[in-house]
Amino acid sequence: MARRSGMTMYLIAALGLIIGIVSAILGAGPSILTVLLLTSVAGLELHRAVATSLVAVMLMSLVAVVPYAMENAVVWRYAFTFGLASITGAYLSGHIAGVIPEHILRVIFFMATVVASVAMLWDRPPPPLDQGRKRSSWRPMAVLAAGGILVGCLTGLVGLGGGFAIVPLLVMFTGTPVHAAIGTSILVIAMNTMAGLAGHLPHPPVDWPLAASLSITECAGSLAGARLARHISAAVRRWAFAGLMLAVSAVTLGQAMHGYHPSHVMNGRGRGCANRRHVPNPTAADCAPLGHVGAP
């Protein structure tokens, strides 16, 4: 395990606080932002960063959903329809995430964030109230169940918690108010990350010091963000959500185009090298893991 300076740990903790605030306001982003933080700042390889992020985001979401639930801003039937459908996908895909090449995971990550941003900006008017009542028995549930299965697979593969999908789906297809959609989304994130973590346990181990640090700061930030959310309009939150997703997709695309990987900074350009030594042309022996780093 790489040693990190005290300044790096303070930076990670501070950014975790910001992630908690943003996630509680927008109902999305904790998984995406935490994975980016762990790969870009902490220097974890992607598979391990995903497993570590699932721990922190799961705990943060369980804390963040409480204020929304107390305001009756959680649509429980939608949350459980979407969440239960996605749990199977998250659990099963978590088992295979460790054997999928990292560049494929980065492509999936990029495409998911772009689709989420476009969906949130798509100004689709909700159906009339009488029409909504006629179709409420099956159509919204079918859309949410199908979306849940797809998002569950993304959760297990790249650590996405599901908020990027559930908020646009609820706003567009069920006419749910943005505030309630965000509260529902946070509950879905908690369910998905819990299932995704269960599927990842046989794969690369969680970085527990980082998970503990991020859990504390993200939980604190989420409580502050839930308070701030009451004073921010739905329109502002929709645009902020889309902007966040586009920014994340741009960062991910930039990393992929430049062949960026955090281990390049830590160990030279040895591709896939888990060792932290600077070796110009590493051999198999040079890249032997320091202790148990996880599945190759």
C-alpha positions as CSV (number, residue, x, y, z in Angstrom):
1,M,0.0,0.0,0.0
2,A,1.4,3.4,-1.0
3,R,2.3,5.8,1.8
4,R,0.6,9.2,1.5
5,S,1.7,12.5,3.0
6,G,-0.3,14.2,5.6
7,M,-1.1,17.0,3.1
8,T,-2.5,14.5,0.6
9,M,-4.8,13.0,3.3
10,Y,-6.0,16.4,4.3
11,L,-6.7,17.2,0.7
12,I,-8.6,14.0,0.3
13,A,-10.6,14.7,3.4
14,A,-11.5,18.2,2.3
15,L,-12.6,17.0,-1.2
16,G,-14.7,14.3,0.5
17,L,-16.5,17.0,2.4
18,I,-17.3,18.9,-0.8
19,I,-18.4,15.6,-2.5
20,G,-20.8,15.0,0.4
21,I,-22.3,18.5,0.1
22,V,-22.7,18.4,-3.7
23,S,-24.2,14.9,-3.6
24,A,-26.8,15.7,-1.0
25,I,-27.9,18.8,-3.0
26,L,-28.0,17.1,-6.4
27,G,-28.8,13.5,-5.5
28,A,-26.0,12.2,-7.7
29,G,-22.3,12.2,-8.2
30,P,-20.9,10.7,-5.0
31,S,-19.8,7.5,-6.6
32,I,-18.4,9.2,-9.8
33,L,-16.6,11.9,-7.9
34,T,-15.2,9.6,-5.2
35,V,-13.8,7.2,-7.9
36,L,-12.1,10.2,-9.6
37,L,-10.8,11.4,-6.3
38,L,-9.3,8.1,-5.4
39,T,-7.7,7.5,-8.8
40,S,-6.5,11.1,-9.5
41,V,-5.4,12.2,-6.0
42,A,-5.0,9.1,-3.9
43,G,-3.3,7.2,-6.7
44,L,-5.4,4.0,-6.6
45,E,-5.9,1.8,-9.6
46,L,-9.4,1.9,-10.9
47,H,-10.6,-1.6,-9.6
48,R,-9.4,-0.8,-6.1
49,A,-10.8,2.7,-6.2
50,V,-14.2,1.4,-7.1
51,A,-14.3,-1.0,-4.1
52,T,-13.1,1.7,-1.8
53,S,-15.6,4.3,-3.1
54,L,-18.5,1.8,-2.5
55,V,-17.8,1.7,1.2
56,A,-17.6,5.5,1.6
57,V,-20.6,6.3,-0.6
58,M,-22.8,3.6,1.0
59,L,-22.3,5.1,4.5
60,M,-22.7,8.7,3.2
61,S,-25.9,7.9,1.4
62,L,-27.5,6.2,4.5
63,V,-26.8,9.4,6.4
64,A,-27.9,11.8,3.7
65,V,-31.2,10.1,3.1
66,V,-32.4,10.7,6.7
67,P,-33.2,14.5,6.3
68,Y,-35.1,13.8,3.0
69,A,-37.1,11.0,4.6
70,M,-38.0,13.3,7.5
71,E,-39.4,15.8,5.0
72,N,-41.4,13.0,3.2
73,A,-39.2,13.7,0.1
74,V,-38.6,10.1,-0.7
75,V,-40.9,8.1,-3.0
76,W,-40.4,4.7,-1.4
77,R,-42.2,2.6,-4.0
78,Y,-40.1,4.1,-6.8
79,A,-36.9,3.7,-4.8
80,F,-37.5,0.1,-4.1
81,T,-38.7,-0.8,-7.6
82,F,-35.5,0.8,-9.1
83,G,-33.2,-0.3,-6.3
84,L,-34.3,-4.0,-6.1
85,A,-34.1,-4.3,-9.9
86,S,-30.5,-3.0,-9.8
87,I,-29.2,-5.0,-6.9
88,T,-29.0,-8.2,-8.9
89,G,-27.1,-6.4,-11.7
90,A,-24.8,-4.7,-9.2
91,Y,-24.0,-7.9,-7.4
92,L,-23.3,-10.0,-10.5
93,S,-21.3,-7.4,-12.4
94,G,-19.2,-6.7,-9.3
95,H,-17.9,-10.3,-9.6
96,I,-16.7,-9.8,-13.2
97,A,-15.4,-6.2,-12.8
98,G,-11.9,-7.4,-11.9
99,V,-11.4,-9.2,-15.2
100,I,-12.6,-6.4,-17.5
101,P,-9.7,-4.3,-19.0
102,E,-9.5,-0.9,-17.4
103,H,-9.8,1.0,-20.7
104,I,-13.1,-0.6,-21.3
105,L,-14.3,0.4,-17.8
106,R,-13.2,4.0,-18.6
107,V,-15.3,4.0,-21.8
108,I,-18.4,2.8,-19.9
109,F,-17.8,5.4,-17.2
110,F,-17.5,8.2,-19.9
111,M,-20.7,7.1,-21.8
112,A,-22.8,6.8,-18.7
113,T,-22.0,10.4,-17.5
114,V,-22.7,11.9,-21.0
115,V,-26.1,10.1,-21.2
116,A,-27.0,11.3,-17.7
117,S,-26.2,14.9,-18.4
118,V,-28.2,15.0,-21.7
119,A,-31.2,13.2,-20.1
120,M,-31.4,15.8,-17.3
121,L,-31.4,18.7,-19.7
122,W,-34.1,17.1,-21.9
123,D,-37.1,19.2,-21.0
124,R,-39.8,16.6,-21.4
125,P,-43.1,17.8,-19.9
126,P,-44.8,15.5,-17.4
127,P,-48.0,13.7,-18.5
128,P,-51.3,15.2,-17.5
129,L,-52.6,14.2,-14.1
130,D,-55.4,12.1,-15.4
131,Q,-53.2,10.4,-17.9
132,G,-50.6,9.8,-15.2
133,R,-53.1,8.1,-13.0
134,K,-54.2,5.7,-15.8
135,R,-50.6,4.6,-16.5
136,S,-49.2,4.8,-13.0
137,S,-49.9,1.2,-12.4
138,W,-47.4,-0.2,-14.7
139,R,-45.5,2.2,-17.1
140,P,-43.4,4.1,-14.6
141,M,-42.6,0.9,-12.8
142,A,-41.5,-0.9,-15.9
143,V,-39.3,2.0,-17.0
144,L,-37.7,2.1,-13.5
145,A,-37.2,-1.6,-13.3
146,A,-35.5,-1.7,-16.7
147,G,-33.4,1.3,-15.8
148,G,-32.5,-0.3,-12.5
149,I,-31.1,-3.5,-14.1
150,L,-28.9,-1.4,-16.4
151,V,-27.7,0.9,-13.7
152,G,-27.0,-2.0,-11.4
153,C,-24.6,-3.4,-13.9
154,L,-22.8,0.0,-14.1
155,T,-22.7,0.1,-10.3
156,G,-20.8,-3.2,-10.1
157,L,-18.5,-2.4,-13.0
158,V,-17.4,1.2,-12.4
159,G,-18.9,2.1,-9.0
160,L,-21.7,4.4,-10.2
161,G,-24.3,4.6,-7.5
162,G,-27.4,5.1,-9.7
163,G,-28.2,8.7,-8.9
164,F,-27.1,9.9,-12.3
165,A,-30.0,7.8,-13.8
166,I,-32.7,7.7,-11.2
167,V,-33.1,11.5,-11.0
168,P,-33.7,12.0,-14.8
169,L,-35.9,9.0,-14.9
170,L,-38.1,10.2,-12.1
171,V,-38.4,13.7,-13.4
172,M,-39.0,12.8,-17.0
173,F,-41.2,9.6,-16.8
174,T,-43.1,10.0,-13.5
175,G,-43.4,13.8,-13.0
176,T,-41.7,13.5,-9.6
177,P,-40.6,16.9,-8.2
178,V,-36.9,17.4,-8.4
179,H,-36.5,17.6,-4.6
180,A,-38.3,14.3,-4.0
181,A,-36.4,12.7,-7.0
182,I,-33.2,13.7,-5.3
183,G,-34.2,12.2,-2.0
184,T,-35.3,9.0,-3.7
185,S,-32.0,8.9,-5.6
186,I,-30.0,9.0,-2.5
187,L,-31.8,5.9,-1.1
188,V,-31.2,4.1,-4.4
189,I,-27.5,5.0,-4.2
190,A,-27.3,3.4,-0.7
191,M,-29.0,0.2,-1.9
192,N,-26.9,-0.1,-5.1
193,T,-23.5,0.6,-3.4
194,M,-24.3,-2.0,-0.7
195,A,-25.0,-4.6,-3.4
196,G,-22.0,-3.6,-5.5
197,L,-19.7,-3.8,-2.4
198,A,-21.0,-7.3,-1.7
199,G,-20.1,-8.4,-5.3
200,H,-16.6,-6.8,-5.0
201,L,-15.4,-8.4,-1.8
202,P,-13.5,-11.3,-3.5
203,H,-11.7,-8.7,-5.7
204,P,-9.0,-6.1,-4.9
205,P,-9.2,-5.1,-1.2
206,V,-10.7,-1.9,0.0
207,D,-8.2,0.8,1.2
208,W,-9.6,1.0,4.6
209,P,-7.8,4.1,5.9
210,L,-9.0,6.0,2.8
211,A,-12.5,4.5,3.1
212,A,-12.7,5.6,6.8
213,S,-11.5,9.1,6.1
214,L,-13.9,9.6,3.2
215,S,-16.8,8.1,5.0
216,I,-16.5,10.6,7.9
217,T,-16.1,13.7,5.7
218,E,-18.6,12.7,3.1
219,C,-21.2,12.0,5.8
220,A,-20.6,15.4,7.4
221,G,-20.8,17.1,4.0
222,S,-24.1,15.3,3.2
223,L,-25.8,16.6,6.3
224,A,-24.7,20.2,5.4
225,G,-25.8,19.7,1.8
226,A,-29.3,18.4,2.8
227,R,-29.8,21.7,4.7
228,L,-28.6,23.8,1.8
229,A,-30.8,22.0,-0.7
230,R,-33.9,23.5,0.8
231,H,-32.8,27.0,-0.4
232,I,-31.8,26.0,-4.0
233,S,-34.4,26.0,-6.8
234,A,-35.2,22.9,-8.8
235,A,-34.1,24.6,-12.1
236,V,-30.7,25.5,-10.6
237,R,-30.2,21.9,-9.4
238,R,-31.2,20.4,-12.8
239,W,-28.5,22.5,-14.6
240,A,-26.0,21.9,-11.8
241,F,-26.6,18.2,-12.2
242,A,-26.1,18.3,-15.9
243,G,-23.0,20.5,-15.6
244,L,-21.5,18.1,-13.0
245,M,-22.0,15.1,-15.3
246,L,-20.5,16.9,-18.3
247,A,-17.5,18.0,-16.3
248,V,-16.8,14.5,-15.0
249,S,-17.2,13.0,-18.5
250,A,-14.7,15.6,-19.9
251,V,-12.2,14.7,-17.2
252,T,-12.6,11.0,-17.9
253,L,-12.2,11.5,-21.6
254,G,-9.1,13.6,-21.1
255,Q,-7.5,10.9,-19.0
256,A,-8.3,8.3,-21.5
257,M,-7.0,10.3,-24.5
258,H,-3.7,11.0,-22.8
259,G,-3.3,7.5,-21.5
260,Y,-3.4,8.7,-17.9
261,H,-3.3,6.3,-15.0
262,P,-2.4,7.2,-11.4
263,S,0.1,4.4,-11.2
264,H,2.2,6.2,-13.9
265,V,2.9,9.0,-11.5
266,M,3.7,6.5,-8.7
267,N,5.9,4.0,-10.5
268,G,7.0,5.3,-13.9
269,R,5.3,4.3,-17.1
270,G,5.2,0.5,-16.4
271,R,1.7,-0.4,-17.6
272,G,-0.3,-2.2,-14.9
273,C,2.6,-2.2,-12.5
274,A,1.5,-2.5,-8.9
275,N,4.9,-1.7,-7.4
276,R,5.7,1.8,-6.4
277,R,9.4,1.8,-7.5
278,H,10.6,4.0,-10.3
279,V,11.6,1.5,-13.0
280,P,12.1,2.8,-16.6
281,N,11.4,-0.6,-18.2
282,P,9.8,-2.8,-15.6
283,T,9.9,-6.5,-15.9
284,A,7.4,-9.0,-14.4
285,A,9.5,-9.2,-11.3
286,D,9.6,-5.4,-11.0
287,C,5.8,-5.3,-11.2
288,A,5.3,-7.9,-8.5
289,P,2.7,-6.6,-6.0
290,L,3.8,-5.4,-2.6
291,G,1.8,-7.7,-0.5
292,H,-1.7,-8.6,-1.6
293,V,-3.0,-6.0,-4.0
294,G,-5.9,-8.0,-5.4
295,A,-6.8,-9.9,-8.5
296,P,-4.4,-9.4,-11.5
